[in-house]
Amino acid sequence: MKLSALIKPGKVHQVDHRIFEFTIQLDFHDQVKYGTVITNLINRINEYLKARSLLDYNHEIQDTKVILRFTRLDDARMFMLSFSDVLETQGFKYV
């Protein structure tokens, strides 16, 4: 079965130095297969953002994904380090 999401479930896609995207909704079949992976990632990101209340960021929900934008580059880099195990850059290196 072909995965309906553009971003792999449970992964965070880095779009830019300060912009990250991750999937929050799937169709029924993919939800059965990947539901706990997505839930775990969402909970992990929520805990991270709650623990760092001084972060300057905004988010927007667009179709089936969340777009997370950090105002400061330092905040984005800390996010990158914290989520390096699930971060995808599609081969591009953000230095």
PyMOL Python script that loads the backbone (N, CA, C, O; Angstrom):
from pymol import cmd

cmd.read_pdbstr("""\
ATOM      1  N   MET A   1       0.841  -1.180   0.000  1.00  0.00           N
ATOM      2  CA  MET A   1       0.000   0.000   0.000  1.00  0.00           C
ATOM      3  C   MET A   1       0.887   1.246   0.000  1.00  0.00           C
ATOM      4  O   MET A   1       1.873   1.316   0.734  1.00  0.00           O
ATOM      5  N   LYS A   2       0.532   2.209  -0.816  1.00  0.00           N
ATOM      6  CA  LYS A   2       1.298   3.443  -0.918  1.00  0.00           C
ATOM      7  C   LYS A   2       0.947   4.373   0.224  1.00  0.00           C
ATOM      8  O   LYS A   2      -0.228   4.575   0.532  1.00  0.00           O
ATOM      9  N   LEU A   3       1.959   4.936   0.849  1.00  0.00           N
ATOM     10  CA  LEU A   3       1.760   5.865   1.954  1.00  0.00           C
ATOM     11  C   LEU A   3       1.179   7.165   1.417  1.00  0.00           C
ATOM     12  O   LEU A   3       1.685   7.716   0.439  1.00  0.00           O
ATOM     13  N   SER A   4       0.121   7.657   2.051  1.00  0.00           N
ATOM     14  CA  SER A   4      -0.572   8.841   1.542  1.00  0.00           C
ATOM     15  C   SER A   4       0.103  10.146   1.942  1.00  0.00           C
ATOM     16  O   SER A   4      -0.169  11.179   1.331  1.00  0.00           O
ATOM     17  N   ALA A   5       0.955  10.132   2.924  1.00  0.00           N
ATOM     18  CA  ALA A   5       1.590  11.365   3.392  1.00  0.00           C
ATOM     19  C   ALA A   5       2.886  11.609   2.630  1.00  0.00           C
ATOM     20  O   ALA A   5       3.552  10.663   2.211  1.00  0.00           O
ATOM     21  N   LEU A   6       3.236  12.860   2.454  1.00  0.00           N
ATOM     22  CA  LEU A   6       4.486  13.201   1.792  1.00  0.00           C
ATOM     23  C   LEU A   6       5.671  13.080   2.733  1.00  0.00           C
ATOM     24  O   LEU A   6       6.791  12.818   2.293  1.00  0.00           O
ATOM     25  N   ILE A   7       5.438  13.264   4.006  1.00  0.00           N
ATOM     26  CA  ILE A   7       6.484  13.145   5.015  1.00  0.00           C
ATOM     27  C   ILE A   7       6.307  11.792   5.688  1.00  0.00           C
ATOM     28  O   ILE A   7       5.190  11.423   6.050  1.00  0.00           O
ATOM     29  N   LYS A   8       7.387  11.054   5.858  1.00  0.00           N
ATOM     30  CA  LYS A   8       7.281   9.754   6.506  1.00  0.00           C
ATOM     31  C   LYS A   8       6.707   9.930   7.908  1.00  0.00           C
ATOM     32  O   LYS A   8       7.139  10.812   8.650  1.00  0.00           O
ATOM     33  N   PRO A   9       5.749   9.106   8.266  1.00  0.00           N
ATOM     34  CA  PRO A   9       5.182   9.187   9.623  1.00  0.00           C
ATOM     35  C   PRO A   9       6.266   8.969  10.678  1.00  0.00           C
ATOM     36  O   PRO A   9       7.091   8.063  10.566  1.00  0.00           O
ATOM     37  N   GLY A  10       6.245   9.815  11.696  1.00  0.00           N
ATOM     38  CA  GLY A  10       7.232   9.718  12.763  1.00  0.00           C
ATOM     39  C   GLY A  10       8.524  10.444  12.469  1.00  0.00           C
ATOM     40  O   GLY A  10       9.453  10.397  13.276  1.00  0.00           O
ATOM     41  N   LYS A  11       8.606  11.112  11.337  1.00  0.00           N
ATOM     42  CA  LYS A  11       9.799  11.863  10.952  1.00  0.00           C
ATOM     43  C   LYS A  11       9.484  13.349  10.915  1.00  0.00           C
ATOM     44  O   LYS A  11       8.343  13.751  10.687  1.00  0.00           O
ATOM     45  N   VAL A  12      10.503  14.153  11.141  1.00  0.00           N
ATOM     46  CA  VAL A  12      10.396  15.609  11.039  1.00  0.00           C
ATOM     47  C   VAL A  12      11.214  16.022   9.827  1.00  0.00           C
ATOM     48  O   VAL A  12      12.401  15.709   9.740  1.00  0.00           O
ATOM     49  N   HIS A  13      10.591  16.714   8.903  1.00  0.00           N
ATOM     50  CA  HIS A  13      11.278  17.174   7.699  1.00  0.00           C
ATOM     51  C   HIS A  13      11.735  18.606   7.909  1.00  0.00           C
ATOM     52  O   HIS A  13      10.933  19.484   8.227  1.00  0.00           O
ATOM     53  N   GLN A  14      13.029  18.834   7.730  1.00  0.00           N
ATOM     54  CA  GLN A  14      13.562  20.193   7.843  1.00  0.00           C
ATOM     55  C   GLN A  14      13.483  20.845   6.474  1.00  0.00           C
ATOM     56  O   GLN A  14      14.110  20.384   5.520  1.00  0.00           O
ATOM     57  N   VAL A  15      12.710  21.920   6.382  1.00  0.00           N
ATOM     58  CA  VAL A  15      12.475  22.615   5.120  1.00  0.00           C
ATOM     59  C   VAL A  15      13.521  23.693   4.907  1.00  0.00           C
ATOM     60  O   VAL A  15      13.979  23.917   3.786  1.00  0.00           O
ATOM     61  N   ASP A  16      13.893  24.353   5.982  1.00  0.00           N
ATOM     62  CA  ASP A  16      14.788  25.505   5.936  1.00  0.00           C
ATOM     63  C   ASP A  16      15.577  25.501   7.239  1.00  0.00           C
ATOM     64  O   ASP A  16      15.432  24.589   8.053  1.00  0.00           O
ATOM     65  N   HIS A  17      16.403  26.509   7.435  1.00  0.00           N
ATOM     66  CA  HIS A  17      17.173  26.600   8.672  1.00  0.00           C
ATOM     67  C   HIS A  17      16.275  26.708   9.901  1.00  0.00           C
ATOM     68  O   HIS A  17      16.653  26.271  10.988  1.00  0.00           O
ATOM     69  N   ARG A  18      15.097  27.285   9.735  1.00  0.00           N
ATOM     70  CA  ARG A  18      14.207  27.521  10.873  1.00  0.00           C
ATOM     71  C   ARG A  18      12.826  26.892  10.731  1.00  0.00           C
ATOM     72  O   ARG A  18      11.981  27.074  11.607  1.00  0.00           O
ATOM     73  N   ILE A  19      12.580  26.171   9.673  1.00  0.00           N
ATOM     74  CA  ILE A  19      11.241  25.635   9.407  1.00  0.00           C
ATOM     75  C   ILE A  19      11.270  24.111   9.368  1.00  0.00           C
ATOM     76  O   ILE A  19      12.112  23.503   8.708  1.00  0.00           O
ATOM     77  N   PHE A  20      10.324  23.507  10.096  1.00  0.00           N
ATOM     78  CA  PHE A  20      10.222  22.056  10.187  1.00  0.00           C
ATOM     79  C   PHE A  20       8.775  21.654   9.952  1.00  0.00           C
ATOM     80  O   PHE A  20       7.855  22.394  10.299  1.00  0.00           O
ATOM     81  N   GLU A  21       8.575  20.481   9.362  1.00  0.00           N
ATOM     82  CA  GLU A  21       7.239  19.961   9.107  1.00  0.00           C
ATOM     83  C   GLU A  21       7.143  18.529   9.613  1.00  0.00           C
ATOM     84  O   GLU A  21       8.129  17.793   9.593  1.00  0.00           O
ATOM     85  N   PHE A  22       5.965  18.137  10.062  1.00  0.00           N
ATOM     86  CA  PHE A  22       5.725  16.748  10.404  1.00  0.00           C
ATOM     87  C   PHE A  22       4.254  16.418  10.210  1.00  0.00           C
ATOM     88  O   PHE A  22       3.384  17.279  10.342  1.00  0.00           O
ATOM     89  N   THR A  23       3.996  15.163   9.897  1.00  0.00           N
ATOM     90  CA  THR A  23       2.639  14.682   9.605  1.00  0.00           C
ATOM     91  C   THR A  23       1.863  14.483  10.893  1.00  0.00           C
ATOM     92  O   THR A  23       2.397  13.994  11.889  1.00  0.00           O
ATOM     93  N   ILE A  24       0.574  14.874  10.860  1.00  0.00           N
ATOM     94  CA  ILE A  24      -0.279  14.646  12.027  1.00  0.00           C
ATOM     95  C   ILE A  24      -1.519  13.824  11.685  1.00  0.00           C
ATOM     96  O   ILE A  24      -2.185  13.313  12.585  1.00  0.00           O
ATOM     97  N   GLN A  25      -1.839  13.690  10.390  1.00  0.00           N
ATOM     98  CA  GLN A  25      -3.033  12.957   9.989  1.00  0.00           C
ATOM     99  C   GLN A  25      -2.729  12.059   8.809  1.00  0.00           C
ATOM    100  O   GLN A  25      -1.970  12.425   7.912  1.00  0.00           O
ATOM    101  N   LEU A  26      -3.329  10.878   8.819  1.00  0.00           N
ATOM    102  CA  LEU A  26      -3.193   9.924   7.722  1.00  0.00           C
ATOM    103  C   LEU A  26      -4.565   9.377   7.366  1.00  0.00           C
ATOM    104  O   LEU A  26      -5.531   9.575   8.103  1.00  0.00           O
ATOM    105  N   ASP A  27      -4.647   8.691   6.238  1.00  0.00           N
ATOM    106  CA  ASP A  27      -5.896   8.010   5.934  1.00  0.00           C
ATOM    107  C   ASP A  27      -6.045   6.803   6.866  1.00  0.00           C
ATOM    108  O   ASP A  27      -5.136   6.501   7.640  1.00  0.00           O
ATOM    109  N   PHE A  28      -7.160   6.130   6.796  1.00  0.00           N
ATOM    110  CA  PHE A  28      -7.471   5.063   7.753  1.00  0.00           C
ATOM    111  C   PHE A  28      -6.413   3.963   7.757  1.00  0.00           C
ATOM    112  O   PHE A  28      -5.945   3.567   8.824  1.00  0.00           O
ATOM    113  N   HIS A  29      -6.032   3.466   6.594  1.00  0.00           N
ATOM    114  CA  HIS A  29      -5.087   2.354   6.520  1.00  0.00           C
ATOM    115  C   HIS A  29      -3.713   2.729   7.076  1.00  0.00           C
ATOM    116  O   HIS A  29      -3.098   1.955   7.808  1.00  0.00           O
ATOM    117  N   ASP A  30      -3.243   3.918   6.722  1.00  0.00           N
ATOM    118  CA  ASP A  30      -1.950   4.364   7.240  1.00  0.00           C
ATOM    119  C   ASP A  30      -2.031   4.685   8.728  1.00  0.00           C
ATOM    120  O   ASP A  30      -1.056   4.500   9.456  1.00  0.00           O
ATOM    121  N   GLN A  31      -3.190   5.164   9.185  1.00  0.00           N
ATOM    122  CA  GLN A  31      -3.377   5.454  10.612  1.00  0.00           C
ATOM    123  C   GLN A  31      -3.257   4.178  11.433  1.00  0.00           C
ATOM    124  O   GLN A  31      -2.657   4.188  12.507  1.00  0.00           O
ATOM    125  N   VAL A  32      -3.816   3.091  10.943  1.00  0.00           N
ATOM    126  CA  VAL A  32      -3.718   1.805  11.643  1.00  0.00           C
ATOM    127  C   VAL A  32      -2.253   1.379  11.724  1.00  0.00           C
ATOM    128  O   VAL A  32      -1.799   0.888  12.758  1.00  0.00           O
ATOM    129  N   LYS A  33      -1.526   1.567  10.637  1.00  0.00           N
ATOM    130  CA  LYS A  33      -0.133   1.122  10.574  1.00  0.00           C
ATOM    131  C   LYS A  33       0.830   2.040  11.329  1.00  0.00           C
ATOM    132  O   LYS A  33       1.753   1.556  11.983  1.00  0.00           O
ATOM    133  N   TYR A  34       0.629   3.354  11.249  1.00  0.00           N
ATOM    134  CA  TYR A  34       1.593   4.318  11.782  1.00  0.00           C
ATOM    135  C   TYR A  34       1.055   5.191  12.912  1.00  0.00           C
ATOM    136  O   TYR A  34       1.750   6.107  13.352  1.00  0.00           O
ATOM    137  N   GLY A  35      -0.156   4.938  13.392  1.00  0.00           N
ATOM    138  CA  GLY A  35      -0.798   5.805  14.373  1.00  0.00           C
ATOM    139  C   GLY A  35       0.014   6.055  15.625  1.00  0.00           C
ATOM    140  O   GLY A  35       0.129   7.200  16.062  1.00  0.00           O
ATOM    141  N   THR A  36       0.581   5.012  16.214  1.00  0.00           N
ATOM    142  CA  THR A  36       1.349   5.201  17.454  1.00  0.00           C
ATOM    143  C   THR A  36       2.656   5.947  17.194  1.00  0.00           C
ATOM    144  O   THR A  36       3.130   6.684  18.058  1.00  0.00           O
ATOM    145  N   VAL A  37       3.232   5.763  16.026  1.00  0.00           N
ATOM    146  CA  VAL A  37       4.471   6.478  15.686  1.00  0.00           C
ATOM    147  C   VAL A  37       4.214   7.979  15.642  1.00  0.00           C
ATOM    148  O   VAL A  37       4.993   8.767  16.178  1.00  0.00           O
ATOM    149  N   ILE A  38       3.118   8.367  15.002  1.00  0.00           N
ATOM    150  CA  ILE A  38       2.774   9.788  14.908  1.00  0.00           C
ATOM    151  C   ILE A  38       2.407  10.344  16.275  1.00  0.00           C
ATOM    152  O   ILE A  38       2.837  11.439  16.634  1.00  0.00           O
ATOM    153  N   THR A  39       1.619   9.602  17.036  1.00  0.00           N
ATOM    154  CA  THR A  39       1.229  10.049  18.376  1.00  0.00           C
ATOM    155  C   THR A  39       2.452  10.248  19.260  1.00  0.00           C
ATOM    156  O   THR A  39       2.532  11.232  19.997  1.00  0.00           O
ATOM    157  N   ASN A  40       3.398   9.330  19.194  1.00  0.00           N
ATOM    158  CA  ASN A  40       4.621   9.455  19.993  1.00  0.00           C
ATOM    159  C   ASN A  40       5.419  10.696  19.600  1.00  0.00           C
ATOM    160  O   ASN A  40       5.938  11.403  20.464  1.00  0.00           O
ATOM    161  N   LEU A  41       5.517  10.960  18.294  1.00  0.00           N
ATOM    162  CA  LEU A  41       6.253  12.138  17.839  1.00  0.00           C
ATOM    163  C   LEU A  41       5.553  13.419  18.285  1.00  0.00           C
ATOM    164  O   LEU A  41       6.209  14.348  18.756  1.00  0.00           O
ATOM    165  N   ILE A  42       4.237  13.479  18.142  1.00  0.00           N
ATOM    166  CA  ILE A  42       3.488  14.668  18.556  1.00  0.00           C
ATOM    167  C   ILE A  42       3.652  14.909  20.057  1.00  0.00           C
ATOM    168  O   ILE A  42       3.868  16.045  20.479  1.00  0.00           O
ATOM    169  N   ASN A  43       3.552  13.867  20.853  1.00  0.00           N
ATOM    170  CA  ASN A  43       3.742  14.005  22.300  1.00  0.00           C
ATOM    171  C   ASN A  43       5.152  14.472  22.629  1.00  0.00           C
ATOM    172  O   ASN A  43       5.346  15.320  23.500  1.00  0.00           O
ATOM    173  N   ARG A  44       6.126  13.923  21.934  1.00  0.00           N
ATOM    174  CA  ARG A  44       7.530  14.315  22.172  1.00  0.00           C
ATOM    175  C   ARG A  44       7.756  15.790  21.831  1.00  0.00           C
ATOM    176  O   ARG A  44       8.433  16.502  22.574  1.00  0.00           O
ATOM    177  N   ILE A  45       7.195  16.246  20.716  1.00  0.00           N
ATOM    178  CA  ILE A  45       7.352  17.650  20.324  1.00  0.00           C
ATOM    179  C   ILE A  45       6.614  18.553  21.307  1.00  0.00           C
ATOM    180  O   ILE A  45       7.139  19.595  21.698  1.00  0.00           O
ATOM    181  N   ASN A  46       5.409  18.171  21.712  1.00  0.00           N
ATOM    182  CA  ASN A  46       4.662  18.965  22.692  1.00  0.00           C
ATOM    183  C   ASN A  46       5.422  19.090  24.004  1.00  0.00           C
ATOM    184  O   ASN A  46       5.481  20.177  24.579  1.00  0.00           O
ATOM    185  N   GLU A  47       6.000  18.006  24.484  1.00  0.00           N
ATOM    186  CA  GLU A  47       6.793  18.051  25.723  1.00  0.00           C
ATOM    187  C   GLU A  47       8.006  18.949  25.559  1.00  0.00           C
ATOM    188  O   GLU A  47       8.341  19.708  26.469  1.00  0.00           O
ATOM    189  N   TYR A  48       8.667  18.875  24.415  1.00  0.00           N
ATOM    190  CA  TYR A  48       9.833  19.712  24.148  1.00  0.00           C
ATOM    191  C   TYR A  48       9.451  21.190  24.186  1.00  0.00           C
ATOM    192  O   TYR A  48      10.122  21.992  24.835  1.00  0.00           O
ATOM    193  N   LEU A  49       8.372  21.547  23.488  1.00  0.00           N
ATOM    194  CA  LEU A  49       7.949  22.947  23.429  1.00  0.00           C
ATOM    195  C   LEU A  49       7.457  23.448  24.784  1.00  0.00           C
ATOM    196  O   LEU A  49       7.680  24.608  25.132  1.00  0.00           O
ATOM    197  N   LYS A  50       6.796  22.594  25.545  1.00  0.00           N
ATOM    198  CA  LYS A  50       6.314  22.991  26.871  1.00  0.00           C
ATOM    199  C   LYS A  50       7.478  23.194  27.846  1.00  0.00           C
ATOM    200  O   LYS A  50       7.445  24.111  28.666  1.00  0.00           O
ATOM    201  N   ALA A  51       8.490  22.356  27.761  1.00  0.00           N
ATOM    202  CA  ALA A  51       9.642  22.455  28.660  1.00  0.00           C
ATOM    203  C   ALA A  51      10.487  23.694  28.376  1.00  0.00           C
ATOM    204  O   ALA A  51      11.177  24.193  29.265  1.00  0.00           O
ATOM    205  N   ARG A  52      10.433  24.187  27.148  1.00  0.00           N
ATOM    206  CA  ARG A  52      11.203  25.362  26.758  1.00  0.00           C
ATOM    207  C   ARG A  52      10.249  26.502  26.453  1.00  0.00           C
ATOM    208  O   ARG A  52      10.066  26.898  25.302  1.00  0.00           O
ATOM    209  N   SER A  53       9.652  27.014  27.506  1.00  0.00           N
ATOM    210  CA  SER A  53       8.596  28.022  27.353  1.00  0.00           C
ATOM    211  C   SER A  53       9.096  29.350  26.784  1.00  0.00           C
ATOM    212  O   SER A  53       8.287  30.163  26.339  1.00  0.00           O
ATOM    213  N   LEU A  54      10.391  29.587  26.789  1.00  0.00           N
ATOM    214  CA  LEU A  54      10.929  30.849  26.277  1.00  0.00           C
ATOM    215  C   LEU A  54      11.205  30.821  24.778  1.00  0.00           C
ATOM    216  O   LEU A  54      11.675  31.810  24.217  1.00  0.00           O
ATOM    217  N   LEU A  55      10.917  29.699  24.128  1.00  0.00           N
ATOM    218  CA  LEU A  55      11.137  29.612  22.687  1.00  0.00           C
ATOM    219  C   LEU A  55      10.230  30.589  21.951  1.00  0.00           C
ATOM    220  O   LEU A  55       9.073  30.789  22.322  1.00  0.00           O
ATOM    221  N   ASP A  56      10.773  31.189  20.909  1.00  0.00           N
ATOM    222  CA  ASP A  56       9.997  32.090  20.064  1.00  0.00           C
ATOM    223  C   ASP A  56       9.714  31.355  18.757  1.00  0.00           C
ATOM    224  O   ASP A  56      10.588  31.241  17.897  1.00  0.00           O
ATOM    225  N   TYR A  57       8.490  30.860  18.617  1.00  0.00           N
ATOM    226  CA  TYR A  57       8.112  30.082  17.444  1.00  0.00           C
ATOM    227  C   TYR A  57       6.634  30.294  17.148  1.00  0.00           C
ATOM    228  O   TYR A  57       5.883  30.807  17.978  1.00  0.00           O
ATOM    229  N   ASN A  58       6.242  29.894  15.965  1.00  0.00           N
ATOM    230  CA  ASN A  58       4.815  29.810  15.649  1.00  0.00           C
ATOM    231  C   ASN A  58       4.596  28.534  14.853  1.00  0.00           C
ATOM    232  O   ASN A  58       5.533  27.965  14.293  1.00  0.00           O
ATOM    233  N   HIS A  59       3.369  28.104  14.812  1.00  0.00           N
ATOM    234  CA  HIS A  59       3.041  26.892  14.070  1.00  0.00           C
ATOM    235  C   HIS A  59       1.736  27.092  13.317  1.00  0.00           C
ATOM    236  O   HIS A  59       0.900  27.922  13.674  1.00  0.00           O
ATOM    237  N   GLU A  60       1.597  26.306  12.273  1.00  0.00           N
ATOM    238  CA  GLU A  60       0.364  26.353  11.497  1.00  0.00           C
ATOM    239  C   GLU A  60       0.054  24.932  11.032  1.00  0.00           C
ATOM    240  O   GLU A  60       0.949  24.163  10.683  1.00  0.00           O
ATOM    241  N   ILE A  61      -1.204  24.615  11.038  1.00  0.00           N
ATOM    242  CA  ILE A  61      -1.641  23.307  10.559  1.00  0.00           C
ATOM    243  C   ILE A  61      -2.095  23.496   9.122  1.00  0.00           C
ATOM    244  O   ILE A  61      -2.962  24.317   8.824  1.00  0.00           O
ATOM    245  N   GLN A  62      -1.486  22.714   8.242  1.00  0.00           N
ATOM    246  CA  GLN A  62      -1.787  22.829   6.820  1.00  0.00           C
ATOM    247  C   GLN A  62      -2.090  21.433   6.283  1.00  0.00           C
ATOM    248  O   GLN A  62      -1.193  20.598   6.164  1.00  0.00           O
ATOM    249  N   ASP A  63      -3.339  21.189   5.965  1.00  0.00           N
ATOM    250  CA  ASP A  63      -3.814  19.881   5.510  1.00  0.00           C
ATOM    251  C   ASP A  63      -3.504  18.804   6.551  1.00  0.00           C
ATOM    252  O   ASP A  63      -4.134  18.763   7.608  1.00  0.00           O
ATOM    253  N   THR A  64      -2.545  17.943   6.260  1.00  0.00           N
ATOM    254  CA  THR A  64      -2.245  16.816   7.152  1.00  0.00           C
ATOM    255  C   THR A  64      -0.939  16.994   7.905  1.00  0.00           C
ATOM    256  O   THR A  64      -0.437  16.042   8.504  1.00  0.00           O
ATOM    257  N   LYS A  65      -0.386  18.188   7.885  1.00  0.00           N
ATOM    258  CA  LYS A  65       0.907  18.392   8.545  1.00  0.00           C
ATOM    259  C   LYS A  65       0.932  19.678   9.359  1.00  0.00           C
ATOM    260  O   LYS A  65       0.107  20.574   9.181  1.00  0.00           O
ATOM    261  N   VAL A  66       1.901  19.732  10.250  1.00  0.00           N
ATOM    262  CA  VAL A  66       2.154  20.927  11.055  1.00  0.00           C
ATOM    263  C   VAL A  66       3.447  21.549  10.535  1.00  0.00           C
ATOM    264  O   VAL A  66       4.427  20.850  10.277  1.00  0.00           O
ATOM    265  N   ILE A  67       3.436  22.858  10.389  1.00  0.00           N
ATOM    266  CA  ILE A  67       4.629  23.602  10.003  1.00  0.00           C
ATOM    267  C   ILE A  67       5.055  24.408  11.222  1.00  0.00           C
ATOM    268  O   ILE A  67       4.301  25.242  11.723  1.00  0.00           O
ATOM    269  N   LEU A  68       6.249  24.155  11.683  1.00  0.00           N
ATOM    270  CA  LEU A  68       6.799  24.786  12.879  1.00  0.00           C
ATOM    271  C   LEU A  68       7.912  25.729  12.452  1.00  0.00           C
ATOM    272  O   LEU A  68       8.889  25.303  11.836  1.00  0.00           O
ATOM    273  N   ARG A  69       7.765  27.022  12.782  1.00  0.00           N
ATOM    274  CA  ARG A  69       8.754  28.042  12.401  1.00  0.00           C
ATOM    275  C   ARG A  69       9.344  28.681  13.649  1.00  0.00           C
ATOM    276  O   ARG A  69       8.619  29.214  14.489  1.00  0.00           O
ATOM    277  N   PHE A  70      10.650  28.624  13.759  1.00  0.00           N
ATOM    278  CA  PHE A  70      11.351  29.262  14.870  1.00  0.00           C
ATOM    279  C   PHE A  70      11.832  30.631  14.428  1.00  0.00           C
ATOM    280  O   PHE A  70      12.293  30.799  13.299  1.00  0.00           O
ATOM    281  N   THR A  71      11.727  31.608  15.315  1.00  0.00           N
ATOM    282  CA  THR A  71      12.166  32.964  15.000  1.00  0.00           C
ATOM    283  C   THR A  71      13.686  33.061  15.073  1.00  0.00           C
ATOM    284  O   THR A  71      14.322  33.673  14.214  1.00  0.00           O
ATOM    285  N   ARG A  72      14.256  32.457  16.100  1.00  0.00           N
ATOM    286  CA  ARG A  72      15.710  32.526  16.290  1.00  0.00           C
ATOM    287  C   ARG A  72      16.386  31.255  15.786  1.00  0.00           C
ATOM    288  O   ARG A  72      15.889  30.148  15.990  1.00  0.00           O
ATOM    289  N   LEU A  73      17.502  31.431  15.136  1.00  0.00           N
ATOM    290  CA  LEU A  73      18.267  30.310  14.606  1.00  0.00           C
ATOM    291  C   LEU A  73      18.751  29.390  15.726  1.00  0.00           C
ATOM    292  O   LEU A  73      18.791  28.173  15.546  1.00  0.00           O
ATOM    293  N   ASP A  74      19.117  29.950  16.875  1.00  0.00           N
ATOM    294  CA  ASP A  74      19.569  29.138  18.014  1.00  0.00           C
ATOM    295  C   ASP A  74      18.486  28.172  18.476  1.00  0.00           C
ATOM    296  O   ASP A  74      18.772  27.019  18.799  1.00  0.00           O
ATOM    297  N   ASP A  75      17.255  28.638  18.507  1.00  0.00           N
ATOM    298  CA  ASP A  75      16.141  27.768  18.902  1.00  0.00           C
ATOM    299  C   ASP A  75      15.944  26.640  17.890  1.00  0.00           C
ATOM    300  O   ASP A  75      15.683  25.498  18.269  1.00  0.00           O
ATOM    301  N   ALA A  76      16.070  26.965  16.608  1.00  0.00           N
ATOM    302  CA  ALA A  76      15.928  25.951  15.564  1.00  0.00           C
ATOM    303  C   ALA A  76      17.049  24.913  15.655  1.00  0.00           C
ATOM    304  O   ALA A  76      16.814  23.722  15.454  1.00  0.00           O
ATOM    305  N   ARG A  77      18.236  25.359  15.953  1.00  0.00           N
ATOM    306  CA  ARG A  77      19.370  24.418  16.079  1.00  0.00           C
ATOM    307  C   ARG A  77      19.201  23.498  17.282  1.00  0.00           C
ATOM    308  O   ARG A  77      19.539  22.316  17.203  1.00  0.00           O
ATOM    309  N   MET A  78      18.691  24.010  18.379  1.00  0.00           N
ATOM    310  CA  MET A  78      18.429  23.159  19.545  1.00  0.00           C
ATOM    311  C   MET A  78      17.347  22.129  19.213  1.00  0.00           C
ATOM    312  O   MET A  78      17.427  20.977  19.641  1.00  0.00           O
ATOM    313  N   PHE A  79      16.348  22.545  18.456  1.00  0.00           N
ATOM    314  CA  PHE A  79      15.318  21.610  18.012  1.00  0.00           C
ATOM    315  C   PHE A  79      15.941  20.533  17.135  1.00  0.00           C
ATOM    316  O   PHE A  79      15.624  19.352  17.276  1.00  0.00           O
ATOM    317  N   MET A  80      16.823  20.937  16.231  1.00  0.00           N
ATOM    318  CA  MET A  80      17.512  19.976  15.364  1.00  0.00           C
ATOM    319  C   MET A  80      18.288  18.950  16.187  1.00  0.00           C
ATOM    320  O   MET A  80      18.232  17.752  15.908  1.00  0.00           O
ATOM    321  N   LEU A  81      18.995  19.414  17.180  1.00  0.00           N
ATOM    322  CA  LEU A  81      19.775  18.501  18.017  1.00  0.00           C
ATOM    323  C   LEU A  81      18.882  17.561  18.809  1.00  0.00           C
ATOM    324  O   LEU A  81      19.186  16.376  18.943  1.00  0.00           O
ATOM    325  N   SER A  82      17.794  18.079  19.329  1.00  0.00           N
ATOM    326  CA  SER A  82      16.891  17.269  20.144  1.00  0.00           C
ATOM    327  C   SER A  82      16.157  16.212  19.325  1.00  0.00           C
ATOM    328  O   SER A  82      15.797  15.159  19.850  1.00  0.00           O
ATOM    329  N   PHE A  83      15.938  16.486  18.059  1.00  0.00           N
ATOM    330  CA  PHE A  83      15.175  15.565  17.214  1.00  0.00           C
ATOM    331  C   PHE A  83      16.029  14.996  16.079  1.00  0.00           C
ATOM    332  O   PHE A  83      15.501  14.617  15.034  1.00  0.00           O
ATOM    333  N   SER A  84      17.328  14.938  16.282  1.00  0.00           N
ATOM    334  CA  SER A  84      18.217  14.444  15.232  1.00  0.00           C
ATOM    335  C   SER A  84      17.934  12.989  14.849  1.00  0.00           C
ATOM    336  O   SER A  84      18.221  12.582  13.723  1.00  0.00           O
ATOM    337  N   ASP A  85      17.380  12.212  15.764  1.00  0.00           N
ATOM    338  CA  ASP A  85      17.084  10.808  15.462  1.00  0.00           C
ATOM    339  C   ASP A  85      15.902  10.643  14.508  1.00  0.00           C
ATOM    340  O   ASP A  85      15.763   9.590  13.886  1.00  0.00           O
ATOM    341  N   VAL A  86      15.059  11.646  14.382  1.00  0.00           N
ATOM    342  CA  VAL A  86      13.899  11.561  13.490  1.00  0.00           C
ATOM    343  C   VAL A  86      13.904  12.664  12.433  1.00  0.00           C
ATOM    344  O   VAL A  86      12.921  12.836  11.712  1.00  0.00           O
ATOM    345  N   LEU A  87      14.992  13.403  12.337  1.00  0.00           N
ATOM    346  CA  LEU A  87      15.074  14.539  11.419  1.00  0.00           C
ATOM    347  C   LEU A  87      15.506  14.080  10.032  1.00  0.00           C
ATOM    348  O   LEU A  87      16.460  13.314   9.888  1.00  0.00           O
ATOM    349  N   GLU A  88      14.798  14.554   9.020  1.00  0.00           N
ATOM    350  CA  GLU A  88      15.145  14.279   7.628  1.00  0.00           C
ATOM    351  C   GLU A  88      15.379  15.596   6.904  1.00  0.00           C
ATOM    352  O   GLU A  88      14.598  16.537   7.041  1.00  0.00           O
ATOM    353  N   THR A  89      16.461  15.655   6.134  1.00  0.00           N
ATOM    354  CA  THR A  89      16.771  16.852   5.373  1.00  0.00           C
ATOM    355  C   THR A  89      16.794  16.589   3.878  1.00  0.00           C
ATOM    356  O   THR A  89      17.076  17.497   3.096  1.00  0.00           O
ATOM    357  N   GLN A  90      16.506  15.381   3.474  1.00  0.00           N
ATOM    358  CA  GLN A  90      16.552  14.949   2.079  1.00  0.00           C
ATOM    359  C   GLN A  90      17.917  15.221   1.462  1.00  0.00           C
ATOM    360  O   GLN A  90      18.013  15.642   0.309  1.00  0.00           O
ATOM    361  N   GLY A  91      18.962  14.981   2.228  1.00  0.00           N
ATOM    362  CA  GLY A  91      20.327  15.103   1.732  1.00  0.00           C
ATOM    363  C   GLY A  91      20.943  16.489   1.824  1.00  0.00           C
ATOM    364  O   GLY A  91      22.143  16.646   1.603  1.00  0.00           O
ATOM    365  N   PHE A  92      20.142  17.493   2.147  1.00  0.00           N
ATOM    366  CA  PHE A  92      20.664  18.858   2.243  1.00  0.00           C
ATOM    367  C   PHE A  92      21.235  19.069   3.635  1.00  0.00           C
ATOM    368  O   PHE A  92      20.616  18.686   4.628  1.00  0.00           O
ATOM    369  N   LYS A  93      22.417  19.680   3.715  1.00  0.00           N
ATOM    370  CA  LYS A  93      23.048  19.928   5.010  1.00  0.00           C
ATOM    371  C   LYS A  93      22.852  21.375   5.412  1.00  0.00           C
ATOM    372  O   LYS A  93      23.293  22.295   4.723  1.00  0.00           O
ATOM    373  N   TYR A  94      22.175  21.562   6.549  1.00  0.00           N
ATOM    374  CA  TYR A  94      21.948  22.907   7.078  1.00  0.00           C
ATOM    375  C   TYR A  94      23.068  23.192   8.064  1.00  0.00           C
ATOM    376  O   TYR A  94      23.075  22.672   9.180  1.00  0.00           O
ATOM    377  N   VAL A  95      23.998  24.009   7.648  1.00  0.00           N
ATOM    378  CA  VAL A  95      25.164  24.302   8.480  1.00  0.00           C
ATOM    379  C   VAL A  95      25.054  25.664   9.092  1.00  0.00           C
ATOM    380  O   VAL A  95      25.948  26.084   9.826  1.00  0.00           O
TER     381      VAL A  95
END
""", "prot")
cmd.dss("prot")
cmd.show_as("cartoon", "prot")
cmd.util.cbc("prot")
cmd.orient("prot")
